[in-house]
């Protein structure tokens, strides 16, 4: 048998073992960015069936991984833990508190892993002593000093002389105020983590179904490159033999 035919046959076998819809292959916005795979999909590069509704991501011009919530809040996704079904995100300008007035997870598949709290925001002309019920927000402060206070009861016993109330917000993850630019979100549906914890990947049963299934991880691209080179090598040898 012609050696080039043998090599091609081996390549087909390996390719079959690593079969994966190329449209849904794992993507990244940047080389060191989070891997994007089901239940997420990369808008503009992958069709709808590659992801689950509400898990659309996009790449910015600076190759940051962007998640847009239904309320128009925009988050950079820094890490995705697929086994734990957790993402770590932050604000594009490193100041999550500036998004609190229109921040809501309603309508999205994500939930906060932290406690939700109600806050009142004040602009003060001087620094206040930090307490258990208030947080100084450096990234919001400019000409004045911006503070977030929890609960109306605590505020009634607080000296707010030289302070002007800005607005109230409700049911906000406490870490937005406490950490200013770190947000932990998780999801429960789809239960894709069950596959990841078994060393497999997850996908939809079909493009028309939201039911999911586990499948073996595809072979690495490095292995495919090796086989391709092996094929070329055999073809070269075959040309000398013939």
Residue pairs with C-beta under 8 A, 6 or more apart in sequence:
2 238
2 242
3 234
3 235
3 237
3 238
3 241
4 231
4 234
4 235
4 238
4 239
6 234
7 230
7 231
7 232
7 233
7 234
7 235
7 238
8 231
10 227
10 230
10 231
11 227
11 228
11 230
11 231
14 219
14 223
14 224
14 227
15 224
17 219
18 218
18 219
18 223
18 224
19 218
20 218
21 50
23 46
23 47
23 50
24 37
24 38
24 41
24 46
24 47
24 49
24 50
24 203
25 218
26 35
26 36
26 37
27 35
27 36
27 37
27 42
27 45
27 46
28 34
28 35
28 36
28 65
29 36
29 42
29 57
29 59
29 60
29 63
29 64
29 65
30 63
30 64
30 65
33 63
33 64
33 65
34 65
34 77
34 78
34 79
34 80
35 80
36 42
36 57
36 65
36 80
37 82
37 201
38 50
38 51
38 52
38 192
38 201
38 202
38 203
38 204
38 212
39 51
39 52
39 55
39 187
39 190
39 192
39 202
40 51
40 52
40 55
40 56
40 57
40 80
41 47
41 48
41 50
41 51
41 55
41 56
41 57
42 57
42 58
42 59
43 56
43 57
43 58
44 58
47 207
48 207
49 204
49 206
49 207
49 208
52 109
52 189
52 190
52 192
52 204
52 210
53 109
53 210
54 108
54 109
54 110
55 109
55 187
56 67
56 68
57 65
57 66
57 67
57 77
58 65
58 66
58 68
59 65
59 66
60 66
60 92
64 76
64 92
65 76
65 77
65 78
66 74
66 75
66 76
66 77
66 92
67 74
67 75
67 76
67 77
67 87
67 89
68 74
68 75
69 75
69 103
69 104
69 105
69 107
69 108
69 110
70 104
70 106
70 107
70 108
71 102
71 103
71 104
71 106
71 107
72 102
73 99
73 102
73 103
73 104
74 91
74 92
74 99
75 89
75 90
75 91
75 92
75 183
76 89
76 90
76 91
76 92
77 87
77 88
77 89
78 88
78 89
78 90
79 87
79 88
80 86
80 87
81 87
82 192
82 193
82 196
83 193
83 196
83 197
84 186
84 193
85 186
85 187
85 188
85 191
85 192
85 193
86 113
86 184
86 185
86 186
87 110
87 184
87 185
87 186
88 182
88 183
88 184
89 183
89 185
90 96
90 181
90 182
90 183
91 98
91 99
91 181
94 139
94 180
94 181
95 139
95 140
95 180
95 181
96 103
96 176
96 179
96 180
96 181
96 182
96 183
97 137
97 139
97 140
97 146
97 148
97 176
97 177
97 180
98 139
98 140
99 176
100 119
100 121
100 169
100 172
100 176
100 177
101 167
101 169
103 169
103 172
103 176
104 171
105 111
105 112
105 185
109 187
109 188
109 189
110 185
110 186
110 187
111 185
111 186
111 187
111 188
112 173
112 175
112 183
112 184
112 185
113 184
113 185
113 186
114 173
114 174
114 175
114 184
115 173
115 174
116 171
116 172
116 173
116 174
117 150
117 171
117 172
117 173
117 174
117 177
118 150
118 151
118 168
118 169
118 170
118 171
118 172
119 148
119 149
119 150
119 168
119 169
119 172
119 177
120 148
120 149
120 152
120 155
120 165
120 167
120 168
121 146
121 147
121 148
121 149
121 165
121 166
121 167
121 168
121 169
122 146
122 147
122 148
122 149
122 160
122 163
122 164
122 165
122 166
123 144
123 145
123 146
123 163
123 164
123 166
124 144
124 145
124 146
124 147
124 160
124 162
124 163
124 164
125 144
125 145
125 162
125 163
126 145
126 162
127 136
127 145
128 134
128 136
128 145
128 147
128 159
128 163
130 136
131 158
133 149
133 150
133 151
133 154
133 155
133 158
134 147
134 148
134 149
134 150
134 158
135 147
135 148
135 177
135 178
136 145
136 146
136 147
137 146
137 147
137 148
137 177
137 180
138 180
139 180
139 181
140 146
146 166
147 163
148 177
149 155
149 158
173 183
175 182
175 183
175 184
176 183
190 202
190 210
190 212
191 212
192 202
192 212
194 202
194 214
195 201
195 202
195 212
195 214
195 215
196 202
198 214
199 217
200 214
200 215
200 216
200 217
201 214
201 215
201 216
201 217
201 218
202 212
202 213
202 214
202 215
203 212
203 213
203 215
204 210
204 211
204 212
204 213
205 211
205 212
205 213
